[in-house]
Amino acid sequence: METDELQLLREQAAARQFIDSEFTALFAPEDEALRSAVEAISAHNMPQIAISPLRGRMLQVLALACGARKILEIGALAGYSGIWLARSLPPGGRLISLEVSEQHAEVARASFARAGVSDRAEVRVGPAQELLPILTGEAPFDLVFIDADKPGYLVYLDWALRLTRMGGIIVADNCIRRGSPLRQSDDPGTAALGEYDRRVAHDPRLVSVALPIAEGGLDGFAVSVVVAPPKATAS
């Protein structure tokens, strides 16, 4: 019986890998600019945490679905997700990507230049908690993508609610993480992710869903649509 269960697990893992590979090739093939952004992560000793091509395409689809003209990204890394987002923008659209590391910001800017989106995408450097209040004068945003330090997710959610228009979309990455946010944890990042999930699930200003679309269904996005007007100012 144990042998049968192991065989079933192997078959399921192989099926998930096949599906991911084939759907990536079908729906989210990477061009040279996207591949170069991924390669830049290793070349500059950056954390290996870029989103997958399918998640990049999902961001692009969500941005197009809400007619995004102004997008805010919290966490640029090497600019991979930013390329997907910037390519969704119409003429005159704008992506503002926040990045705490000047080194990472320079890599992201180079990635944007290779992708030909520097005319609509910029990287601003500094702690997001300091940069977000400054953005109130540039709000509202149509889509906000959160993919930065996990302990900061609750602060980023509060600001996203202030800065996103009604009908806009807030997306947060890594909100499933093999189910760890569903359990009590002493890890600050895991605990923040769990509280983020609970807040977006129950906040009356949002209609939300978690999408297990990464790592064979073991990680993915939390996607929220804003259904009430944003707060005008931050306290």
PyMOL commands that set and color helices and strands:
alter all, ss='L'
color gray80, all
select helices_A, chain A and resi 2-27+32-43+53-65+80-86+102-115+128-138+150-163+177-182+188-202+215-217
alter helices_A, ss='H'
color red, helices_A
select strands_A, chain A and resi 70-74+94-99+121-125+141-146+164-173+206-214+219-226
alter strands_A, ss='S'
color yellow, strands_A
deselect
rebuild
show_as cartoon
